[in-house]
Amino acid sequence: MGRSNPPTIIIHGTQVKYLSSPYKRYLINFFYDYLKIKGTPIQIQFKENLNPYSKKIKN
C-alpha cells in the first residue's frame, strides 16, 4: 500500500496504460472484497516501469 488515508494501492507494470476502465474498476472491487473495506474510498495508482530490455545497447 502506498498511503493510508485514503488507502492507496500502487500497481507497477510495463503496459498499465493499456488497461481498460472496466478492468480498473474490477481491481478496485476486488480490493474492496479482499480487504473487507466498506465505506472507505480506495485509490489505485498505476505506475509505468521502463523495460530495460526493450532497447538495444549500441556498441
KOLMAR-352463 format. One record per residue: x, y, z of N, C-alpha, C in turn; residue number from 0; residue in one letter; chain. Coordinates in nm, 4 decimals. Example, Ala and Ser with C-alpha at 12.3 -4.5 7.8 and 13.67 -1.06 7.14 Angstrom:
2
PABA | n_xx | n_yy | n_zz | ca_xx | ca_yy | ca_zz | c_xx | c_yy | c_zz | seq | type | mol
PABA | 1.3190 | -0.5690 | 0.7800 | 1.2300 | -0.4500 | 0.7800 | 1.3200 | -0.3300 | 0.7800 | 0 | a | A
PABA | 1.2850 | -0.2250 | 0.7080 | 1.3670 | -0.1060 | 0.7140 | 1.2900 | 0.0030 | 0.7870 | 1 | s | A
END
This chain:
59
PABA | n_xx | n_yy | n_zz | ca_xx | ca_yy | ca_zz | c_xx | c_yy | c_zz | seq | type | mol
PABA | 0.0837 | -0.1167 | 0.0000 | 0.0000 | 0.0000 | 0.0000 | 0.0888 | 0.1239 | 0.0000 | 0 | m | A
PABA | 0.0433 | 0.2233 | -0.0707 | 0.1191 | 0.3458 | -0.0795 | 0.0952 | 0.4378 | 0.0394 | 1 | g | A
PABA | -0.0291 | 0.4773 | 0.0632 | -0.0650 | 0.5667 | 0.1739 | -0.1778 | 0.5037 | 0.2520 | 2 | r | A
PABA | -0.2152 | 0.5673 | 0.3639 | -0.3205 | 0.5070 | 0.4456 | -0.4470 | 0.5918 | 0.4554 | 3 | s | A
PABA | -0.4476 | 0.7153 | 0.4052 | -0.5671 | 0.7980 | 0.4178 | -0.5913 | 0.8758 | 0.2898 | 4 | n | A
PABA | -0.6726 | 0.8396 | 0.1978 | -0.7387 | 0.7104 | 0.1842 | -0.6386 | 0.6033 | 0.1428 | 5 | p | A
PABA | -0.6722 | 0.4759 | 0.1648 | -0.5797 | 0.3699 | 0.1252 | -0.5487 | 0.3789 | -0.0240 | 6 | p | A
PABA | -0.4204 | 0.3732 | -0.0561 | -0.3763 | 0.3812 | -0.1946 | -0.2972 | 0.2563 | -0.2278 | 7 | t | A
PABA | -0.3342 | 0.1912 | -0.3356 | -0.2642 | 0.0723 | -0.3836 | -0.1913 | 0.1123 | -0.5101 | 8 | i | A
PABA | -0.0621 | 0.0827 | -0.5152 | 0.0194 | 0.1180 | -0.6305 | 0.0515 | -0.0097 | -0.7070 | 9 | i | A
PABA | 0.0179 | -0.0100 | -0.8356 | 0.0445 | -0.1249 | -0.9215 | 0.1477 | -0.0825 | -1.0249 | 10 | i | A
PABA | 0.2606 | -0.1534 | -1.0260 | 0.3681 | -0.1245 | -1.1196 | 0.3602 | -0.2226 | -1.2364 | 11 | h | A
PABA | 0.3867 | -0.1740 | -1.3552 | 0.3863 | -0.2608 | -1.4718 | 0.4450 | -0.1908 | -1.5922 | 12 | g | A
PABA | 0.4653 | -0.2662 | -1.6977 | 0.5228 | -0.2095 | -1.8190 | 0.4167 | -0.1694 | -1.9202 | 13 | t | A
PABA | 0.2934 | -0.2161 | -1.9040 | 0.1883 | -0.1828 | -2.0002 | 0.0581 | -0.1437 | -1.9302 | 14 | q | A
PABA | 0.0686 | -0.0745 | -1.8185 | -0.0521 | -0.0372 | -1.7442 | -0.1352 | 0.0668 | -1.8175 | 15 | v | A
PABA | -0.0758 | 0.1379 | -1.9105 | -0.1527 | 0.2372 | -1.9860 | -0.2565 | 0.1723 | -2.0766 | 16 | k | A
PABA | -0.2429 | 0.0421 | -2.1017 | -0.3367 | -0.0284 | -2.1879 | -0.4524 | -0.0929 | -2.1113 | 17 | y | A
PABA | -0.4551 | -0.0802 | -1.9785 | -0.5642 | -0.1387 | -1.9006 | -0.6931 | -0.0606 | -1.9253 | 18 | l | A
PABA | -0.8000 | -0.1324 | -1.9432 | -0.9284 | -0.0680 | -1.9708 | -0.9913 | -0.0188 | -1.8406 | 19 | s | A
PABA | -1.0825 | 0.0755 | -1.8538 | -1.1535 | 0.1290 | -1.7370 | -1.2342 | 0.0217 | -1.6635 | 20 | s | A
PABA | -1.3053 | -0.0679 | -1.7356 | -1.3778 | -0.1739 | -1.6622 | -1.2838 | -0.2657 | -1.5831 | 21 | p | A
PABA | -1.1638 | -0.2915 | -1.6354 | -1.0702 | -0.3763 | -1.5609 | -1.0179 | -0.3036 | -1.4371 | 22 | y | A
PABA | -0.9941 | -0.1729 | -1.4484 | -0.9508 | -0.0955 | -1.3321 | -1.0593 | -0.0969 | -1.2252 | 23 | k | A
PABA | -1.1853 | -0.0855 | -1.2671 | -1.2977 | -0.0911 | -1.1731 | -1.3066 | -0.2289 | -1.1078 | 24 | r | A
PABA | -1.2792 | -0.3341 | -1.1867 | -1.2756 | -0.4705 | -1.1333 | -1.1701 | -0.4821 | -1.0233 | 25 | y | A
PABA | -1.0523 | -0.4237 | -1.0464 | -0.9465 | -0.4286 | -0.9461 | -0.9875 | -0.3574 | -0.8176 | 26 | l | A
PABA | -1.0519 | -0.2420 | -0.8310 | -1.0982 | -0.1694 | -0.7129 | -1.1978 | -0.2555 | -0.6350 | 27 | i | A
PABA | -1.2936 | -0.3161 | -0.7039 | -1.3918 | -0.4020 | -0.6367 | -1.3258 | -0.5237 | -0.5735 | 28 | n | A
PABA | -1.2244 | -0.5788 | -0.6410 | -1.1514 | -0.6930 | -0.5851 | -1.0868 | -0.6556 | -0.4517 | 29 | f | A
PABA | -1.0203 | -0.5391 | -0.4478 | -0.9543 | -0.4981 | -0.3245 | -1.0559 | -0.4654 | -0.2144 | 30 | f | A
PABA | -1.1715 | -0.4094 | -0.2502 | -1.2775 | -0.3881 | -0.1511 | -1.3184 | -0.5206 | -0.0876 | 31 | y | A
PABA | -1.3395 | -0.6225 | -0.1706 | -1.3826 | -0.7522 | -0.1194 | -1.2712 | -0.8212 | -0.0418 | 32 | d | A
PABA | -1.1501 | -0.8206 | -0.0961 | -1.0382 | -0.8923 | -0.0340 | -0.9986 | -0.8305 | 0.0997 | 33 | y | A
PABA | -0.9953 | -0.6971 | 0.1060 | -0.9553 | -0.6280 | 0.2282 | -1.0718 | -0.6036 | 0.3238 | 34 | l | A
PABA | -1.1933 | -0.6402 | 0.2777 | -1.3153 | -0.6232 | 0.3579 | -1.3316 | -0.4786 | 0.4053 | 35 | k | A
PABA | -1.3231 | -0.3864 | 0.3091 | -1.3366 | -0.2437 | 0.3366 | -1.4736 | -0.1981 | 0.2888 | 36 | i | A
PABA | -1.5468 | -0.1286 | 0.3761 | -1.6765 | -0.0737 | 0.3379 | -1.6805 | 0.0729 | 0.3787 | 37 | k | A
PABA | -1.7269 | 0.1584 | 0.2913 | -1.7432 | 0.2991 | 0.3220 | -1.6168 | 0.3827 | 0.3144 | 38 | g | A
PABA | -1.5072 | 0.3230 | 0.2767 | -1.3809 | 0.3949 | 0.2640 | -1.3376 | 0.3921 | 0.1184 | 39 | t | A
PABA | -1.3080 | 0.5057 | 0.0590 | -1.2628 | 0.5046 | -0.0800 | -1.1227 | 0.4446 | -0.0919 | 40 | p | A
PABA | -1.1001 | 0.3733 | -0.1991 | -0.9685 | 0.3170 | -0.2290 | -0.9182 | 0.3844 | -0.3556 | 41 | i | A
PABA | -0.7931 | 0.4241 | -0.3536 | -0.7308 | 0.4789 | -0.4742 | -0.6313 | 0.3772 | -0.5268 | 42 | q | A
PABA | -0.6281 | 0.3630 | -0.6578 | -0.5295 | 0.2773 | -0.7218 | -0.4478 | 0.3640 | -0.8158 | 43 | i | A
PABA | -0.3170 | 0.3582 | -0.8000 | -0.2262 | 0.4297 | -0.8892 | -0.1543 | 0.3270 | -0.9746 | 44 | q | A
PABA | -0.1447 | 0.3565 | -1.1024 | -0.0743 | 0.2696 | -1.1948 | 0.0531 | 0.3399 | -1.2379 | 45 | f | A
PABA | 0.1660 | 0.2767 | -1.2118 | 0.2950 | 0.3366 | -1.2457 | 0.3601 | 0.2541 | -1.3555 | 46 | k | A
PABA | 0.3965 | 0.3239 | -1.4605 | 0.4598 | 0.2605 | -1.5762 | 0.6093 | 0.2467 | -1.5497 | 47 | e | A
PABA | 0.6601 | 0.1260 | -1.5589 | 0.8026 | 0.0999 | -1.5453 | 0.8638 | 0.0847 | -1.6832 | 48 | n | A
PABA | 0.9866 | 0.1255 | -1.6966 | 1.0565 | 0.1074 | -1.8227 | 1.1160 | -0.0323 | -1.8274 | 49 | l | A
PABA | 1.1029 | -0.0964 | -1.9413 | 1.1606 | -0.2278 | -1.9621 | 1.3064 | -0.2098 | -2.0017 | 50 | n | A
PABA | 1.4021 | -0.2539 | -1.9198 | 1.5427 | -0.2327 | -1.9530 | 1.5881 | -0.3127 | -2.0746 | 51 | p | A
PABA | 1.5107 | -0.4133 | -2.1151 | 1.5491 | -0.4971 | -2.2281 | 1.4822 | -0.4561 | -2.3588 | 52 | y | A
PABA | 1.4009 | -0.3507 | -2.3558 | 1.3291 | -0.3116 | -2.4765 | 1.4167 | -0.2345 | -2.5747 | 53 | s | A
PABA | 1.5250 | -0.1749 | -2.5258 | 1.6151 | -0.1005 | -2.6135 | 1.7425 | -0.1795 | -2.6353 | 54 | k | A
PABA | 1.7891 | -0.1781 | -2.7580 | 1.9143 | -0.2462 | -2.7871 | 2.0306 | -0.1579 | -2.7460 | 55 | k | A
PABA | 2.1316 | -0.2196 | -2.6923 | 2.2501 | -0.1481 | -2.6480 | 2.3424 | -0.1275 | -2.7686 | 56 | i | A
PABA | 2.3812 | -0.0020 | -2.7898 | 2.4715 | 0.0291 | -2.9011 | 2.6150 | 0.0153 | -2.8542 | 57 | k | A
PABA | 2.6979 | -0.0466 | -2.9376 | 2.8411 | -0.0604 | -2.9040 | 2.9200 | 0.0516 | -2.9632 | 58 | n | A
END
